[in-house]
Amino acid sequence: MSLEKRYGDLEDLAQGGMAKILKGKDLSLGREVAIKRPLPSEDPERFWQEARATGRLEHANIPPLYEAGRDEQGQPYLALKLVRGHSLTQLIEKLDQGELHDLYRFPHRLAVFEKVCEAVAYAHQQGVFHRDIKPDNIMVGEYGEVFLLDWGLARGEPAAPQPDADFSGTPAYCAPEIVRGEGPSPASEVYSLGATLYEWMSLRPAHTGKNLVDVLNSVMKHGPADPARLAHKAQDKVPIEVARVILQAMAKDPQNRYASVAELRAAVRNILDGEIKPVCPCTTVKFSFREITTAIDNYPILSALVLLWMIYPLLHWTYLGWNWYRVPPG
């Protein structure tokens, strides 16, 4: 059966470096789908590799694969869930222009990022590495759904190090070891997530340059600037506790990063829950205030008694001072 008979008239949606995306409609089920087809220059085997990797992943934050097949000319295609919304890249551009800040405050952005971590952690459990995590491949749907897209570089097993080999991925979000030609690992994916969170929170990429060589030099030789110190005209500085998570995720030495994406996700969840480690006076005050308010909520009567006990000496000395003022000695 031809694609047109199966999915109706196809409309162009987007084109990347390896594939073209079209919008179609499953005529038998009446639902719109995204049709992905490799560019003529692409190796079909890599396309089938994506199909096998994506077909193994069943997660709320990964668009499901509906069908993999060949058209009447024998060209491969994938039919996937059609995701409507905006990529993080598009949202970052709007935030940079001063828009959407009421909708995407820091906690909301962290919550979006946490869902991406959940998708990547799940993929790792299935033995699949995404290998191209970046804002452009993350979509926020019309109703707040979060999807990690484009598994075209996904690999189902770690690869042996290959010094001086060409690497796949987007340089500004690749870990230094990936640039050196080593295979993907949980640590390299943690780094890419950290670089993504860096830009999502600060509205600036962690690594920039006039050309590819400058970007690669930045990745290999220079650590990212502390996002907590970056001023932006459209928003406050990135909270220190969030910056601490980002910088640990982007450590040059893989041993100094979070041990897994699940551990990175837990660090983000701790911030959202208020369970942060004091790392500066400001954070200590916020942490202490949260502990006090939590205690008051859980033990109101006991908290009231403790409060009275603490302020009793102040009230006592205030009373004595007032009496002394009204009736001076002698």
C-alpha positions as CSV (number, residue, x, y, z in Angstrom):
1,M,0.0,0.0,0.0
2,S,1.3,3.5,-0.9
3,L,1.9,6.0,1.8
4,E,-0.7,8.3,0.4
5,K,-3.4,5.5,0.6
6,R,-2.3,4.7,4.2
7,Y,-1.7,8.3,5.5
8,G,-3.4,10.6,3.0
9,D,-1.8,13.7,1.6
10,L,1.5,14.4,3.3
11,E,2.6,17.9,4.4
12,D,6.2,19.0,5.0
13,L,6.8,19.8,8.7
14,A,10.6,19.9,9.1
15,Q,13.9,18.7,7.8
16,G,17.0,17.9,9.8
17,G,20.5,16.7,8.9
18,M,19.5,13.1,8.5
19,A,15.7,12.9,7.9
20,K,12.6,14.7,6.7
21,I,9.4,15.0,8.8
22,L,6.0,15.1,7.2
23,K,2.5,15.3,8.7
24,G,-0.1,12.7,7.6
25,K,-3.3,11.2,8.8
26,D,-3.8,7.6,9.5
27,L,-6.9,7.0,7.4
28,S,-7.9,3.8,9.2
29,L,-7.8,5.3,12.7
30,G,-8.4,9.0,11.9
31,R,-5.4,10.3,13.8
32,E,-2.7,12.6,12.6
33,V,0.8,11.2,12.7
34,A,4.4,12.3,12.0
35,I,6.0,10.5,9.1
36,K,9.8,10.4,9.3
37,R,11.8,9.5,6.1
38,P,15.6,9.4,5.8
39,L,17.3,11.8,3.4
40,P,18.8,10.1,0.3
41,S,22.3,10.6,1.6
42,E,21.6,8.7,4.8
43,D,22.4,5.1,5.5
44,P,19.2,3.1,5.7
45,E,20.7,0.9,8.4
46,R,21.1,3.9,10.7
47,F,17.4,4.6,10.1
48,W,16.4,1.1,11.1
49,Q,18.7,1.4,14.1
50,E,16.5,4.3,15.2
51,A,13.4,2.3,14.6
52,R,14.7,-0.6,16.7
53,A,15.8,1.7,19.5
54,T,12.6,3.8,19.5
55,G,10.4,0.7,19.3
56,R,11.9,-0.6,22.6
57,L,11.0,2.6,24.4
58,E,7.5,2.9,26.0
59,H,7.5,6.0,28.1
60,A,5.2,9.0,28.6
61,N,7.9,11.4,27.6
62,I,9.0,9.6,24.5
63,P,6.8,9.8,21.4
64,P,5.6,6.3,20.6
65,L,6.5,4.6,17.3
66,Y,3.3,3.5,15.5
67,E,4.7,1.8,12.5
68,A,8.0,1.1,10.6
69,G,7.9,0.1,7.0
70,R,8.8,0.8,3.4
71,D,6.8,2.8,0.8
72,E,6.0,1.6,-2.7
73,Q,9.5,2.6,-3.8
74,G,11.1,0.5,-1.1
75,Q,12.2,3.6,0.9
76,P,11.9,3.2,4.7
77,Y,9.7,5.4,6.9
78,L,8.5,5.6,10.5
79,A,5.1,6.7,11.7
80,L,5.2,8.4,15.1
81,K,3.0,10.3,17.4
82,L,2.6,13.9,16.1
83,V,3.7,16.2,18.9
84,R,2.3,19.8,18.8
85,G,3.9,22.5,20.9
86,H,7.2,24.4,21.1
87,S,10.8,23.2,21.4
88,L,12.9,24.4,24.3
89,T,14.9,26.3,21.7
90,Q,11.8,28.3,20.8
91,L,10.8,28.8,24.4
92,I,14.3,30.0,25.3
93,E,14.1,32.6,22.5
94,K,10.8,33.9,23.8
95,L,12.1,34.0,27.4
96,D,15.2,35.8,26.2
97,Q,12.9,38.5,24.7
98,G,11.1,38.9,28.0
99,E,8.1,36.8,27.1
100,L,6.5,33.8,28.9
101,H,8.2,34.4,32.3
102,D,4.8,34.1,34.1
103,L,4.4,30.6,32.6
104,Y,8.0,29.5,32.8
105,R,9.5,30.5,36.1
106,F,12.5,28.7,37.4
107,P,10.5,26.0,39.3
108,H,8.4,25.3,36.2
109,R,11.5,25.0,34.0
110,L,13.0,22.6,36.5
111,A,9.8,20.5,36.4
112,V,10.1,20.3,32.6
113,F,13.7,19.3,32.8
114,E,12.9,16.6,35.4
115,K,10.6,14.9,32.9
116,V,13.4,14.8,30.3
117,C,15.6,13.2,32.9
118,E,13.0,10.6,33.5
119,A,12.8,9.7,29.8
120,V,16.6,9.4,29.5
121,A,16.9,7.4,32.7
122,Y,14.3,5.0,31.4
123,A,16.1,4.7,28.1
124,H,19.3,3.8,29.9
125,Q,17.5,1.1,31.8
126,Q,16.5,-0.3,28.4
127,G,20.2,-0.1,27.2
128,V,19.5,2.9,24.8
129,F,21.6,6.1,24.7
130,H,20.0,9.1,23.0
131,R,23.3,10.8,22.0
132,D,21.9,14.1,20.9
133,I,20.2,15.7,23.9
134,K,19.7,19.4,23.4
135,P,17.0,22.0,23.7
136,D,16.0,21.6,20.0
137,N,15.1,18.0,20.6
138,I,12.8,18.6,23.6
139,M,9.2,19.6,23.0
140,V,6.7,21.0,25.4
141,G,3.2,20.2,24.2
142,E,0.0,22.2,24.1
143,Y,-1.1,20.9,27.5
144,G,2.3,20.8,29.3
145,E,3.4,17.4,28.0
146,V,7.1,17.0,27.7
147,F,8.7,14.9,25.0
148,L,12.3,14.0,24.1
149,L,12.4,13.7,20.3
150,D,14.7,12.6,17.5
151,W,16.3,9.3,18.5
152,G,18.1,9.1,15.1
153,L,21.5,8.8,16.7
154,A,20.3,6.4,19.5
155,R,22.6,3.5,20.2
156,G,21.6,0.4,22.0
157,E,24.9,-0.4,23.7
158,P,28.1,1.4,24.8
159,A,30.8,1.6,22.2
160,A,34.5,1.0,22.7
161,P,36.6,4.2,22.7
162,Q,37.7,5.3,19.3
163,P,40.4,8.0,19.6
164,D,40.3,10.6,16.8
165,A,37.0,9.2,15.4
166,D,34.3,11.5,14.2
167,F,31.6,12.0,16.8
168,S,27.9,12.2,16.4
169,G,25.8,14.8,18.1
170,T,25.7,18.6,18.5
171,P,29.2,19.9,19.7
172,A,27.9,22.5,22.1
173,Y,26.1,19.8,24.1
174,C,28.6,17.0,23.8
175,A,30.8,15.8,26.7
176,P,34.5,16.2,26.3
177,E,35.0,12.5,26.0
178,I,32.5,12.3,23.2
179,V,34.5,15.0,21.3
180,R,37.6,12.8,21.8
181,G,35.8,10.0,20.0
182,E,34.7,7.8,23.0
183,G,31.4,6.0,22.9
184,P,28.3,7.1,24.8
185,S,27.8,6.4,28.4
186,P,25.5,7.5,31.3
187,A,28.1,10.1,32.2
188,S,28.1,11.6,28.7
189,E,24.3,11.9,28.7
190,V,24.5,13.5,32.2
191,Y,26.8,16.1,30.6
192,S,24.4,16.8,27.7
193,L,21.5,17.2,30.1
194,G,23.6,19.6,32.2
195,A,24.4,21.7,29.1
196,T,20.7,21.7,28.2
197,L,19.6,22.7,31.7
198,Y,22.3,25.5,31.6
199,E,20.7,27.1,28.6
200,W,17.1,26.4,29.8
201,M,17.8,28.3,33.0
202,S,20.3,31.0,32.0
203,L,18.9,31.5,28.5
204,R,22.5,31.3,27.2
205,P,24.4,28.3,25.8
206,A,27.2,26.9,28.0
207,H,29.6,26.8,25.0
208,T,29.8,29.4,22.2
209,G,32.2,30.5,19.5
210,K,32.6,32.1,16.2
211,N,33.0,28.7,14.5
212,L,33.0,25.0,15.2
213,V,36.7,25.0,16.3
214,D,35.9,27.7,18.9
215,V,33.0,25.7,20.3
216,L,35.1,22.5,20.5
217,N,37.9,24.3,22.2
218,S,35.4,25.6,24.8
219,V,34.1,22.1,25.4
220,M,37.6,20.6,25.7
221,K,39.5,23.3,27.5
222,H,37.2,25.7,29.3
223,G,34.5,25.0,31.9
224,P,31.2,26.9,31.5
225,A,30.8,30.2,33.4
226,D,28.9,29.9,36.7
227,P,25.2,30.4,35.7
228,A,24.5,31.9,39.1
229,R,26.7,34.8,38.2
230,L,25.2,35.6,34.8
231,A,22.9,38.6,34.8
232,H,20.1,38.8,32.3
233,K,17.8,41.7,31.5
234,A,14.7,39.6,31.4
235,Q,15.1,37.5,34.6
236,D,16.8,37.1,37.9
237,K,20.1,35.2,38.2
238,V,19.9,31.4,38.3
239,P,19.4,30.2,41.9
240,I,22.7,29.0,43.4
241,E,21.4,25.6,44.3
242,V,20.4,25.1,40.6
243,A,23.7,26.3,39.4
244,R,25.5,23.9,41.7
245,V,23.6,21.0,40.0
246,I,24.4,22.2,36.5
247,L,28.1,22.6,37.2
248,Q,28.3,19.1,38.7
249,A,26.5,17.6,35.8
250,M,28.9,19.4,33.4
251,A,32.2,18.5,35.2
252,K,34.9,17.8,32.7
253,D,35.9,14.6,34.5
254,P,33.1,12.0,34.2
255,Q,33.9,10.7,37.6
256,N,33.0,14.1,39.1
257,R,29.5,14.2,37.5
258,Y,26.4,12.5,38.9
259,A,26.8,8.8,38.7
260,S,23.6,8.4,36.6
261,V,20.7,10.4,35.1
262,A,18.5,9.0,37.9
263,E,20.8,10.7,40.4
264,L,20.7,14.0,38.5
265,R,16.9,13.7,38.4
266,A,16.9,13.2,42.2
267,A,19.0,16.3,42.7
268,V,16.5,18.3,40.7
269,R,13.6,16.8,42.6
270,N,15.2,17.7,45.9
271,I,15.3,21.3,44.8
272,L,11.7,21.3,43.8
273,D,10.8,19.7,47.1
274,G,12.9,22.2,49.0
275,E,15.3,19.5,50.3
276,I,18.5,21.3,49.3
277,K,21.9,21.2,50.9
278,P,23.0,24.6,52.3
279,V,26.0,25.7,50.2
280,C,25.9,29.4,50.9
281,P,24.4,31.9,53.4
282,C,21.4,32.6,51.1
283,T,20.7,28.9,50.6
284,T,21.1,28.3,54.3
285,V,18.4,30.9,55.2
286,K,16.0,29.4,52.6
287,F,16.7,25.9,53.9
288,S,16.2,26.9,57.6
289,F,13.0,28.9,56.8
290,R,11.6,25.8,55.1
291,E,12.4,23.6,58.0
292,I,10.8,26.0,60.5
293,T,7.6,26.4,58.4
294,T,7.4,22.6,57.9
295,A,7.7,22.0,61.7
296,I,4.9,24.6,62.4
297,D,2.6,22.9,59.9
298,N,3.2,19.4,61.4
299,Y,3.3,20.3,65.1
300,P,1.3,23.6,65.5
301,I,0.7,23.2,69.3
302,L,4.3,22.2,70.1
303,S,5.6,24.9,67.9
304,A,3.5,27.5,69.7
305,L,4.8,26.3,73.1
306,V,8.4,26.4,71.9
307,L,7.8,29.9,70.4
308,L,6.4,31.1,73.8
309,W,9.3,29.6,75.6
310,M,11.8,31.4,73.3
311,I,10.1,34.8,73.5
312,Y,9.3,34.6,77.3
313,P,12.7,36.1,78.3
314,L,12.2,38.9,75.9
315,L,8.7,39.6,77.2
316,H,10.0,39.4,80.8
317,W,12.8,41.9,80.3
318,T,10.5,44.2,78.3
319,Y,8.0,44.2,81.2
320,L,10.8,45.0,83.7
321,G,12.1,47.7,81.5
322,W,8.7,49.3,81.1
323,N,8.1,49.3,84.9
324,W,11.6,50.8,85.4
325,Y,10.7,53.5,82.9
326,R,7.4,54.3,84.6
327,V,8.7,54.2,88.1
328,P,12.4,55.2,88.0
329,P,14.5,53.8,91.0
330,G,14.7,56.1,94.0
